Amino acid sequence: MTDAPLPRRPLDGERIDRRLARVRALYARWATLRPGDREVWRSGFTPLTEAEVARTEARLGLRLPENYRRYLLEFGDPGQALMSYAGRPFERQGGARSAEPFPLDGPWAGSPIVITAWEDEEGGDFFEDGPGEFHGWLDDPEAAFYELPDGAQHHDGTLLLGATRSHFLARLVLNGPWAGTVWFDSFGCDGGLIHPADDSDDPFQDYTLGAFFDAGEWRPLVDQPWFPGPEEEIEDPAPADFLDLTLAWLRHRVRQAEAERTCDLIDAATLAEAARRLRTPHAFGFPRGHTYGSFAPYVAGLMRDELLRPAPDRALGTRIVELARALLGPGNLPVALILAGRWQELADLERNTFPDDGRSAVNLALAEAMLGTAPTPSATVPTRPGPQRTGTDRWAVLDTVARVDAARRRRFLERLPEPDAAELRPLLATATQPVDAAALDAVLAGDLTGPHRDAATVLLVRTLHAMAVDGGPATATGTATGTGMAERVCALAVATDRVGDVFDLLTAVTGGRWADWHAAREDGQRFLATLRPPRPVAEAAVPERQP
């Protein structure tokens, strides 16, 4: 423990208001920038209801800190969205000691700054040669390290948000002067045991909770002229406050999203050099380690954007191919070639680059069907299970085949080995369903997990663009006067987890029906529930028989 308690004044209502307004603005900015990884649309950003929060408070036996409580009501459970390893879902949070008083008034053995200072002065490792060496072998290290009241534990009065990438536990304090702050708990591991989350002298850790996110991500690019500068800070920071840490995480994500949008204007060679910095940071003067990002989410985002268009953009497809060659491995090149419509290159790649057991029979058949060339002899066609390497590959294939005429679609299926053809036939049947209420109802009532999600996504995009052409919700005959199509297409977006991806188009074709994607998601869930009544408990408990 430190000699004197650290100062702490919980945020008042006005300071919470300012922070929530800033959180709101950063989320909106992030959504506008549309980062490639699409994390902004995760279900972790779904607001909780007052009843849900009150039920958890009743179970915990206390009222949650106001900063955390108000975040839950506006933005949802942060653990699933912000932590590297989420804790329990909010509705199952808490334990027998959650309402006990939080017993600490400062970090054990001082802050990480104190530990670093000791190591600099003494020239040894604090946890091997110094005061921290005992924690690994003491029978009761907690009693040795903390001056705790009788029967108290260092994690009393806390709620576990989750764990960082370094496996430090992030604990939200629920009561006392430190209510609403987050502390790092590395008890039993090499570390500061427990200390306020932003208690560090590393400028790159100023973002963090140690990490609500990986603080070092893209760090080698900070000095690049095209990399955006840091976002503005809160003028009246509060040590380790949950909202301040959340804002720091959001500022980092917005900064990265801005960098991704800047990448749209940068040539592939420059980005390839930047990628080398991320892969081999030590060669550019940065520490070795695994805390550096890549451009893969950025390129994946461009691929998704292309798949959401009403028709292929061949110029963008060419750009995606250039980036895939420069930034990604050969396994990601087939989907780029499909998006660009470069069928001969796809056929050559599958025949000549991949080993026999690594080729895709689906990609090879697609290239040959689009070229109109003779099929590859069956003896040399791979028959491995699973027609695609990734879900994006499958989505791209289904999207392409759904756009061609029935005769070419049939030729494509005839060229496939039967295991692959058997898997793709029902997927293509879903992807090419008519754009009408009856067809959507049938799809919504079925299985939309795994490969079926990709097929339903193709149908979703086709339906939205058909509605856009008609100027509104379409009926079976294609007019713009149908009823219920807005609800159905919204439910399909929910079922495929694409609400965020398609929200702009969804709201455009429905006349701005929803104020935001949260409202659209709730409407879609309600309609989906009418088509999928819950099974009786006894039936749901019976496991399916294995074949």
Residue, then its C-alpha position, 0 to 999 in steps of 0.5 A: m500500500t502507499d503511505a497516503p491515500l490517493p485522491r479521488r472524487p467521483l464524477d458528478g452529473e455534469r462531468i458524466d454528461r460531458r463524457l457521455a456526449r463525447v462518447r456519443a460523438l466518437y461513436a458517430r464519427w467512428a460509424t461515419l468512417r466505417p472502419g474495416d473491422r466493423e467492430v462499431w456494430r458489435s452487439g456489445f453496443t446494444p443499450l440495456t433497459e432500466a429493468e435489466v440494470a435494476r435486476t442486476e443491482a438487486r442481485l448485487g445488493l447495491r446501486l451501480p456507480e452512476n458513470y457505469r450505469r448511465y453507459l449501460l443504459e445508453f450503449g450497453d454492456p462494455g465487456q463484450a465490446l471493449m475488453s480483449y477477453a470479456g467477463r461474464p455477460f452483464e446479466r450474470q455479473g457479480g458474486a457474493r462479495s460484490a456489495e462488500p466495501f472496496p478495501l484499498d485506497g491505493p495500489w499495492a507497493g506503489s504504482p508501476i512508476v514506483i516499481t520502474a523507479w526501483e528497478d532503475e535505481e537498484g538495477g534488478d527485477f522488482f519481482e525477482d530481486g526486490p520487494g515483489e519476489f515473495h508473492g510467488w511462494l507465500d502461502d497467503p500473499e494477499a495477507a502479506f501485501y495488503e493491510l486489509p480489514d479482518g476477513a476482507q479481500h482485495h477484490d471486494g466491492t468490484l465487478l469483473l469487466g474482463a481481461t486485457r490481452s496481457h491477462f490482467l483482470a479489469r475490475l470496476v470498483l462499485n463503492g467507496p471513494w473509488a466507485g466507478t474506476v477500473w483497477f488492474d488485478s494481476f494478483g498471482c502473476d508478475g505485475g503490480l498486483i492491483h493498481p488504478a488502470d491508467d497509473s502508468d508513465d508510458p505515453f502509449q498506455d495513456y489510452t488504456l485500461g492496460a488494454f481495453f484494446d491493444a495499446g500498441e496497435w499500429r504504433p510503428l505508424v505513428d510517425q508516418p506523415w499520413f497517420p492522423g494525430p491524437e484526438e483531444e483529451i477530456e479537460d478535467p480527467a479523473p484517474a482511472d475513471f471508467l468513462d475516461l478509459t472508454l473515451a481513450w479506447l474510442r479515441h484510439r479506434v477513431r484514429q485508426a479508422e481515420a488512418e484506414r480511410t487515408c489508406d484509400l488514397i495511398d498507393a499499394a507500395t507505400l502501404a506494403e512498406a507500412a505493413r513491413r513496419l507492423r510485421t518487423p517493428h524491431a527493424f524500425g527501432f521499435p520493441r519486438g513483440h506481438t502488439y502490432g496490427s495489420f492491414a488485413p481488417y482494412v482490406a477485408g472491409l473494402m471487400r465487404d463494401e464491394l459485396l454490398r454494392p448493387a453491381p460490381d465496381r471493377a475499378l475497386g476490384t482492381r484496387i483490392v487485388e493490388l492491396a491483397r497482393a501487397l499486404l496479404g498472403p496468397g490465400n486471400l488473393p482468390v476472393a480479390l480476383i473474384l471481386a475483380g472478375r479476373w477469371q483467368e488469373l483465378a484459374d491459373l492461381e488455383r491450378n498453379t499456386f496452391p498444393d493439390d490439397g489446398r486448391s478450391a474446386v469451387n473457385l476453379a469451377l467458377a472461373e471456368a464457368m465464367l470463361g466458358t472453357a472446358p472443365t478441368p479433368s476430374a482426376t485433378v479437381p480437389t475433393r477436399p471438404g468445404p468449398q471455401r477458405t473463408g466466409t468472405d470467399r463463400w459470400a463472393v462466390l454466392d454473390t457472383v453466381a446469383r447474378v448470372d443466368a440460370a444456364r451458367r449457374r447450372r454449368f457451374l454446379e455441374r463442374l463441381p465434385e458432388p460434396d461441394a455441389a451438394e453444399l452449394r445447391p441449398l445455399l444458392a437456392t436461398a441466395t436467389q430467392p424471389v424478392d417477396a414477403a413469402a420467400l423472405d418469411a421462409v428464409l427467416a424461419g430457417d437456419l441462418t448460421g454458418p454458410h446459410r448466413d452468407a447465402a441469406t446475406v446475398l438475398l438481403v443485399r439483393t432485396l435492399h437494392a431491388m427496393a431502392v430501384d422501386g423507391g420503397p418496400a416492394t411487393a411480390t410484383g415489384t411495386a412500392t406499395g407492399t406492406g411488411m417488407a420493411e419489417r422483413v428486410c430489417a429482420l433479415a439484417v438482424a438474423t444475418d448480423r448485418v444491421g450496421d453494414v446495411f443500415d444506410l441503405l436500409t433506412a434509405v429504402t424505408g424512408g428513414r423509419w429508424a432514428d439509428w441502428h439500435a432502433a432498427r435492430e430492436d424492430g427486426q428482433r421483434f419481427l423475427a420472434t414472430l416467425r421463430p416462436p421459442r421451443p418448449v423448455a423440455e424440447a430445447a433440453v433434448p440434445e440432437r441425435q448424432p448421425 
